[in-house]
Amino acid sequence: YNVPTDAELAGDFSAVSQQIYNPFSTVPDPNHGGQFLRTPFPNNQIPQSLLDPHMVKLAKELFPKPIANLSGVNGQDTTPTRLWQNNYSLRLDHQINQSNLLWARLSQFHVSRTHSGGFVGLSGTDISNGQKWGVNYVHTFGSSATLQVGAGHVWQNYKTDTAITNRSATIIADSG
């Protein structure tokens, strides 16, 4: 991944090959309906007056420093992904008599995963729990007729959280 460099945090995007445009200069193109014109920042330099100092401070505190000598990127996150998974199933079959059969099943699963949230210092946690059950009754009325009645239910709960782990919990308030 890429993180902002010190030059970019100061508004200098001259190392970026794509032209950067001033979003405040966007106006309708009088010669092409539905299209717009915008003014490029000269040499991809964003004036200091257009940079929000609170956002710059937040970015400096939140993102890790760039790493030199990586191919095509300047950030590397080696946060491992860890997965814990448990599954349980129980099934009961009961032949009540020659004409009646009953079965029931209960299955549960619990999955927890921790992983990178996208860059060093941002972690993600996913938790998924679920259960399914079913019950079935079969009655045989002789050699040519049967009755089968069944029911079941499935539910799943999924929760995902992302947390800043390398900074204080008040990072946003502290940035202004």
Secondary structure, 3 states (H helix, E strand, C coil): CCCCCHHHHCCECCCCCCCCEEEEEEEECCCCCCCEEEEECHHHECCHHHCCHHHHHHHHHHCCCCCCCCCCCCCCCCCCCEEEEEEEEEEEEEEEECCEEEEEEEEEEEEEEEEECCCCCEEEEEEEEEEEEEEEEEEECCCCCEEEEEEEEEEEEEEEEEEECCCCCCHHHHCC
